[in-house]
Amino acid sequence: MESKPANQGSRILTAALGRLQIFFLNTWRRLMILGRYTIICFHQQSLRRAWRLLGKEIHQAVDGGEVNPMLTGEVKDSLARAQAAKALKDRHYQAIAALREKILASRSGEAPPAGETEGPAAQPGAGETPTGT
């Protein structure tokens, strides 16, 4: 009979430590989300600058007499920079969605899907949502 209360105490301690570990892991994930949102702010600034420069290049090409300004080299370069900035921003949003899924899975008592690590999640293809639909 003496082993039963001692065993119960160790179970309680193990459960408490497991919940504490999940709490700190989810806190770390939330800090990573906050960091990614900060990075997204910088990418949004870069995207606004790229769109502004793209508009300027198109306007200059039209003023120069170009019939189709999208065919000029400067406009193509500006468009490529804007698309690259948008792609980086979208990649961070996808990583945030993956982190949120991990947090929800750990809160509901499920284990995260096998094969995933704590690093950046695998990114779905262009035009797909992070859930794969």
N, C-alpha and C positions, 0 to 999 in steps of 0.2 A: 503494500500500500504506500510505502514511502516513495517509491519510484514514480508513482503516478503524478503527485503534485510537482515533483522536480521535472518530470517530462513535460508537464503542462506549462511550466514556467519557461522552459527552453523553446517550446512552440510559440509562445507569446512573444518572446524576445526575437525569434527568427522572423515571425510575421511583421513585427514592428520594424526591424532592420530592413526587411524587404520593401516595406512601404516607404521608409526613409530613402532608400536607394532610388526608388521610382520617383519620389518627389524631387530629389536632387538632379536626376537625369532629365526630368521634364523641365526643371528650372533652367538647366543648361541649354536644352533645346529652345526654350522661349528666348533666352539671351541670343542664341544663334539667329532666331527669327528677327529679333530687334536689330541685330547687326546687318542682316540682309535687307531689311527695310531701309536702313541708313544708306546702304550701297545703292539701293534702287533710287533713292533721292538724287544721288550723284549721276546715275545713268539717265534719269529724267531730265536733269539739267543739260546733260550732253545731248540728249535727243532733241530738246527744244532748240539748242544752238545749231544742231545739224539741220533741222527743218528750216530754221531761219536762213541759214546759208544756202540751202537748196532753193528756197524762194528767191533769194538774191541772185543766184546763178541763173535761174530760169528767166527772171526779169531782165538781166543783162543780155542773155542770149536772144530774147525776143526783141529788145531794143537794138541789138546788133543786126537784126534782119533775118534771124534764123526762123525757118518755117516750123520745124519740129525741134524745140529746144531740148527735148529728152535725148536726142542723138549726140549732143556735144559731150566732149570728154569731161569738162568741169562739172556738168550737171550729173553725169553718170557717177563720178567720184563722190559728189555730195549725197546722192541717193544711196550709194553703197554705205557711206558712213552712217547715215540715218538708219538704214536697215540693220546695220551691225549693232548700233546702240539699242535699238528696239529688241533685237534678239537677246542681247545680254540681260536686259531688263526682264524679258519674259522667262529666261532661264532661272533667274532668282525667284520669280513668282512660283515657278514649278517646284523649286527646292523648298520654298516655304510651305507649299501644299503637302509635300512629302513629309516634312517635319511635323506638320499638324496631324497627319494621319498616324504617325508614330506615337504622338502624344495621346491621341484618342485610343489607340490600340493598347497602350500601357495603362491608361486609366480604366479601361473596361476589363482588365485582367487578361487580355489576350497577349500572346507573344507576337512581336513584330514578324512580318513575313520572312521566311528563311532566305538567306543570300544577301540581305541588305546589311550594309555597314553604317557606321555613324557618319561617314563622309558624305559628299554630295550624292544624292539619289540619281539613279539612271534617268535620263531625260527622255520623255516621249518625243516622237517625231513632230515635225512642224504641223500646226493646225490641230493637234490633239490636246485634249485636256489632260491634267495630271492623272486622272482616274482611268485613262485609256479609252474613253469613248469619243 
